Amino acid sequence: MTDAQLIRRVIKPGLWILGLAPLMYLLNNARRGDLGFDPIRTITHFTGRTAITILFITLTVTPLRRLTGWNPLIKVRRLIGNFAFFYALLHFLIYAVFDRELSPVGLGEDIAKRPWITVGFTVFLILLTLAITSPQSMVRRLGGKRWQALHRLVYVAAAGAVLHFTWAQKKDIRLPLIYAAVLAVILGSRLFLRPRRSVRGET
């Protein structure tokens, strides 16, 4: 089996299963009525944490590729990144529908007056932009250098997501601090394993 066949037949189907597993878990808990005393809050926090976790996994693809020397690994990064956006979208929609009842005025007020929502919405817009421009056709349309520069915003999104999580917690920030430490390790590994000359199209 060639590397391309391994990616297409084994790794990508496995990633689809893993990527949808949190949603299946959430739906199963909802079916059983096992979402706690505040189901909306539970779902909102779960989808947010899942989005951050998958975003972090996306950032580990390049260090793993450099560490293992297996270049085809880079071909799964877009799929993983799109799952991060998917859960971020669910996170935003749950807030917009159930907390703000799709009120543009209410959404605008929250974004303007609540810093953690301002940061969270900014992160969502970044992930939306990255998802829209992730196809190979967009790489050709934007040009390699501009596409690469745009997709470096993923670092801003990751840091912003941790900040959003920390502010939203307000009191008990132990878990957000763990996420911050993990992000620091990931970014440190990327710098440590960075080649002398960057590979075209890498972020």
N, C-alpha and C positions, 0 to 999 in steps of 0.2 A: 504494500500500500504506500503510495507516494504521500509526501507531506500535504499536498493540496487535497487529496482524497481523505486523509486523516482529519484535516480541518473540517471538510464539508460533511463527511459521513459520521464522524464520531464527536469531535469537540463542539461544533456548533449545535447539533441536536442536544448534547448534554447541557450546554449553556442555556438553551431555551427552557429545558426542564428546570434547571436551577434558578433561572431568572423568573419563572412563573411560580415557583414553589412558595415564595412569601405571600403572593396573592391567593393561592389555593389555601394556604394555612389560614389566612385572614377570613376568607369566605367560609371555610369549614367551621371556624370559631363563631362566625356570625350565624351560621345555620344552627349551631348548637346553643346559641344564646350565651356564649362564653366570651363576652367582650367587656366584662366589668360593669361597674355601676354607671359609667359614663362612656357608652360605646363610641360616640363621635370623637371624644378626646383620645380614646384608645386607638382608633383607626388613624387619626391624624398623626399621633406620635409614632405609630408603627410604620406608616408609609414614609414619614420623614426620616426616621432612622435607617430604614431600608435604602432609601435614595442615597443617603450619605455613605452607607457601607458599600454599595455598588459603585459609587463614584470613586471611592478609595481603591476598590479593586481595579477599576479602569486605570488609575494612576500607577498601579504596580505592574502593568503589562510590559511597559518599556524596560524597567529595571530587570524584570525576569527574562526578557528577551536578551538583554545585554549579558546577564549573568550566565544564562544557559547557552547562549550563542545560537539559539533556534529562532531564526528570523521569521518563519511563518507565523509565529505566535502573534505578531502585530496585526494579523488579519482578523483577529477576534475582538480587537479593542473597540471597534465601532459598535458591534453588537452589545457588548457589555455597557458601553456608554449610553446607548439608547435605552437600555433597561433602567439605568440611573435616571434618565429623563422621564421615563414612563412612571416611575414611582414618585418623582417630584411633581409630575402633573397630577397624579392622584391626590397627593398631599395638598396641592393648591386647590384643586376642585372641591375637595371635602371642606376645606376652610371657606371657600367662596360660596358654596351652595348652602351649607348647614350653619355656618357662623354669620355670614353676611347676606344670605338669601339672594345671592347674585345681584346685590344692589351696587351699582357703579359708585354711588355717593358713599355708601358705607365702606366699600373697598378703597376708594380714594382717600377717605379720612384715615383709615387704618394705616395705609401706606405712608401718608404724610406725617402722622402723629406718633406712630409706634415704631421705634427704631428697629426692633427685631423683625417686624413685618416688612419694613423698608428694605432691610438686608435680604430677607428671605425672598421677596419679590424680585429683587435684583438678581439673585442667584437663579431663580426660575427663568428669568429672561435670558440669562447667559446660557443656561442649559438648552433652552428652546432654540436659541441661535445656533448652538453647536450641533444640535440634532438636525436642524434644517440643512446645515452646510456639511453634514457628515458624508453624504454619498460621494463616490468618486467623481461623478459628473460635476459636483460643486468644486472639487479640487481643481479640475481642468478650467472651470469657468472663472474662478477667483485667481488662479495661478498659485503655484506651490508656496511661494514665500508669503503671500497675503493670507492664504489658507492656514499656514503654519502659525503666523502671528495671531490670527483670530483664535485659533484653537488653544493658544497658550492661556486664554481666559479660563480654561478649566482649573488652573491653579487659584485664580480669584474665586471661582465658584466653590471650590473645596474649602478654602479658608472662610469664605462668607457663610457657607453652610454650617460650619462649626460655630462661628460667631452667632448666627441665627439660633442655633440649638442652645447655646449657652445663655443668651439673653432670654429665650423663651422659657427656660427652666427656672430662672429667677433665684430660687433658693438652693436647691440641691444640684450643684453643677459637677458632681463627681463623674457622671457618665460623659458629659461634654468634654471634660478635661481628659478623659481617656481617649476620646476621639481626637482631641487636639494632639495628644502625644503620638497616637498612631500616624496622624498626618505628618507630624514632624519627622518621624522615622521614614515614612515613604518618601518625602521630599529630600531628606538627607541621603537616602539610598540612590535617588535619581542623580543627585549631584556627585556622589562618590563614584557611581558607575558611568558617569557621562564621558563619552569618548572625546578625544581632542577635537575632532571635526564632527559636527552634528550631521545626522543622516537626514537627507531631504524628506520632508513630509512628517518628521517626528515632532511630537509635542510632549 
